[in-house]
Amino acid sequence: MKIDRLWKKPGDAGNKQSMKESMERSSFPDRQQMTTALLRFVFFLGGMVNEQQWHFEQQMEGCHPEDVRVLFLWMEPRGPLMVKEIAQELKGVSLSTLTRILDRLEQHGYIRRMLNPQDRRSFQVIPTERGQQAVETFLQHWRTVVQSVLGVLTPTEQLVLIELLNKVQQNWPS
């Protein structure tokens, strides 16, 4: 799936404007065009992520889509998490729903619950080898996609892209 360029720059193939005309009129997109272009990209990216996540969920036998969110908490290396920490990270998932999710993941061998050595009234959760492998498989696919995307950019463009994405993420409206 490709995103069509919303505006033409001077010198683009198929651009019938003369160089003089393009110099007289700004070829820089206006605010509405920029908004539309960004929305197209956001929807494109969201669709790609949803499609890949759907395929991933289909491979996780016996699990539901919301179960995957728990495993994704270990996308970056981290140790055991307490159940209340998982609930805080998942935002909006009730403790009863989280208990059912953890039951399914444990039943299918993706996580292991163990008593918290510091507080024996609570449990810690950690992915099993199977759970870690499932997350790693998903991430490896996305690493390949990202490397392919970055491969068409110069090193300077890569740095600018990462810097801009970080800026957008930090200032995303809540």
N, C-alpha and C positions, 0 to 999 in steps of 0.2 A: 504494500500500500504506500503510495507516494503522496506527498502534499504538493499541490500545484503552487507555484510561486504566485503570490497575489498581485504583485506589481512587476513591471519590467524595468530593468535598469538600462540606461543608454548603452547601445552596442549589443544587447541581447539578441540572439537569433529570433527572427520573426517580429522584431520590433520595427514597425514601419516609420517611426518618427525619425526625422533627420537629426543629426547631432546638434544643429543650431536650435531646432525646436525643443529638443530635450534640455538644452542649456537655458532656454528661455523659461521653460516650465520645470519646476522641481520634480525630479523623479523619485524623491523620497516619499514614502507612503505617509498619508495623514493618520491621525489618531484612530479613526474608525477602521482603516485598512490594517493598521498594526494590531488592533484589538481582534479583528477577524482572523488575521494570520496566527496570532497566538492561540486563539480559541481552537482553530483547526488543528494546530500542533498538540494542544492539550488533549483534545478528543482523540486524535490519532494515537498518541502515546498511551492514553487510558485504555483504548481498545486493544492495543498490542499487549499491554500488561494483563488486562483481563483475560485475553485469549490464552496467554501462556500460563496464567494462574489456573484457569479452567483445566488445561491439559494436565498440569501438575496435580490438581485435586483429583482428577480421574485416575491417576496412577496410585494414589494413596488409598488402598483398599480399605473399605469399611469406615472411612472417615467422611465428615461433612465439610463443606467449604469453610465454616468458621473455625474448624479445628486447625486448619493450616496457619491461621493467624498466630496461634500459640507457638507452633514450631518456628515461625519467622522471627520470634523474639531472639532466637539463637543464630541469626544470620551473621552477626559479629560474635567473635568468641567471648563467651561469658560463662560463669559458673552456674551453680544451681540457683533457682529463683524460688522465693517463697510464693505461695498461692496468692497472697494479698498483693505482692509485687506484680504478678501476672495480671491480676484484675485491674490494677491501676494502669498498667501499660495498654490494656485492651480497651479502655474507656467505653463505658456503656454496656459491658457484659456483666450481668448479675452473677453473684457468687454461686447460685444454684445452677445457672447455665454453664458457668466455668467448671463446676464439678462434673457435669455431664460430659463436657468436652474432654476434660482430663481423664475421665473414666474410659472414654472411647480411645483416646490416644494411648493410654496405658494398656488397654485390652488388645490393641493391635500392635503393640511393641514399639511405639514411637517415643514414649517417655517413660520415666520411672519416678515414682514418688517415694520419698524416704522421710523419716522423722527428722526434724530440725535438731541438730545436736545442741544448739544454744537454747532452744525453747521446745521441749518435747510435746507441747500442745499444738504445734504447727508442723506443716510439711514443707519440704523443699521439692522442687521438680527439676529434673535434668533430662535432656534428650538421651535416648539410647543410641547405640551405634546405627541402628536402622533409621532413627529420627535424624541424626546428624547427616547420614548419607542422603536422605531425602532432600534436606535443605541444601546440601552441597550440590546435588544434581541440578536443582532449580537455579542456584546461583551460577553454576558453571555455564549453563545455557545463556544467562544474562551477561556474564563476563564476555562471552564470545560476541554477543550482539553489541555491547558497548565498545569492545575493541574494534569491531568492524566500523562502527559509527565514527570513532575517534580516528581511525585509519584514513579517512578522507579529509581530515583537517590537518593543518600545519601544527607544529608544536605550540606556536603562539596562539593559534585559534583554539587549540585544546585548553590551554590555560585560561583564556578569556571565557570560553564556554563554562568551564568549571567554576570560575569566579562569579559569573553571572547567575548560574544555577544556584550556587550557595547564597547569593544575595537575595534571589527570589524566594528561596526556601526560608531564609531567616525573616523575611518581611511578608510572608504569606498571611493573608487575613484569616483570623480564626473564626 
